[in-house]
């Protein structure tokens, strides 16, 4: 049975303060070549090649970032760019895109992707999406993608796999017996040992009528607010009253028809500079260079460091260990790798003390 | 007795690789605001205010740096700028300047200064120079300035004070009984305890005829080579054959008429980034910001760090200790403070591997 043409929704609204100083208010993480030579959103789009044509890729982003999206994804038609007047978390974003797709293809199957994840190998991911699309094709279930953990991460929510209910092209399909918030370390370790828990990836596959039915039942205010919001002004008016809720909480945890397909290859949501050590290949000296456009790294007795620069720039590391060193725009950050997430605190202070650097 | 008008020679030929990436082949340390808001050579010149007028300040520098000198010292007449075709250490530099002064004022007293030292308080230094000029005024002695050590430094040569032979305006004048090369740690500690040893500052005061007589006797090739070298071509021809010797070795150690006046206030030759910790005032968080032209430092739980930037640039330090972080031009350096001197090795590698960054 051939797969009907898929739609994709790329959620690209994040503000990305954790990648300061590379990410700025006007250029968040998804528009940066954090994990490769292309902006992350371009990598995300490229992952859809052969699976979803550009005319069926919708991108939801902040109004101020529309130009960046067009620059990064020139093949996507302008009318496929949906802008949000303000961020309202993923439920609103997903409903906005679902109503747009409904107008074009009411029973179309959609894949929902974040713009800023790293997923490899890409062929395995496409196979998972294909299998998930088949699982979603009858409109009976909402499919979530769960990532098989390779370490006891405490930074992700988890899904507990229930009974295996299907096997599609080699991909098992599970019921989801439970959603779990970010666990503490020992809980995460027990999850890892059990083999039944998966990271909540925030990626979904469903039929348009199925997700809209779920909104109608479980988030009726969102459904009613966005159903007829076709103009920018109407969307702005509707958003003003919407609650800010992730779709996991608003829909998935409360739905009885959720199923899960596992991702058992590399997935990383690249949540902070330190995460690059899990995404990039280390160089011969044991550092992780993240260099674009002619940037260079030179080291002398330095290892375990993540070094990010945009060219033509040089980072020189001498005698240091396990640091994150980032040079971007008009700012330079130096922090231990294991404290890189605290950069958020610096960014908050800079909003008041030095807005020209944020 | 009033002091005759003094001459000053500012030696500004250093290449300063130890301050990379701020110092570059075309902009060595003496032209950078390493220790304040003005280039070090401008600070050196300002120290002569009220003591030596601009028309009697000679500057010896490399040919490629003449424009930088003119920019930093606009008051110094163009004919007072002597350029060396290549670096031949301080003996040649000093002889070149001495012959120029001889043509203007054969028995004039000169003070010889490096362009890149930090000396404070400036009034104390001027008083030392005045006393040294009096000590040199009869032409019988070559005066060297010795710095009373405040720690057992192993990076300087030492002078051992002999008998006190004079007291000029409160400044003792000593014979010099011995010159000592850079000592090891325990020797330096015994020097410090003895109270008789002084750091060799590389600054001198003497009468022009006295230093030229010393050259004639002790370095006759230098004397003969430079005596009549008045044109650029003649200087270039003479330099080609000159040996590269510091004046301390070539003249001072071998002279019987050397006397020393102590500097017992702050002197620092700022030999590397880590030396800035001894020169700059620490901020409230215990870091040493060296920031010019609107550069900024923001720290979150970081201390003991030297942070250098030229504006408009921000350095953000989070959770790090005792680092040197330098952002300048197209390069960023991160190293532990106590290894900052090894930057020379990086610079040597970059000459081959990335000349655009040197």
Interface residues (C-beta under 8 A of the other chain):
Chain A: X21 X296 X298 X300 X309 X312 X313 X314 X315 X316 X317 X318 X319 X320 X323 X325 X327 X330 X331 X332 X333 X334 X335 X336 X339 X340 X342 X343 X345 X346 X349 X350 X353 X354 X356 X357
Chain B: X21 X296 X298 X300 X309 X312 X313 X314 X315 X316 X317 X318 X319 X320 X323 X325 X327 X330 X331 X332 X333 X334 X335 X336 X339 X340 X342 X343 X345 X346 X349 X350 X353 X354 X356 X357
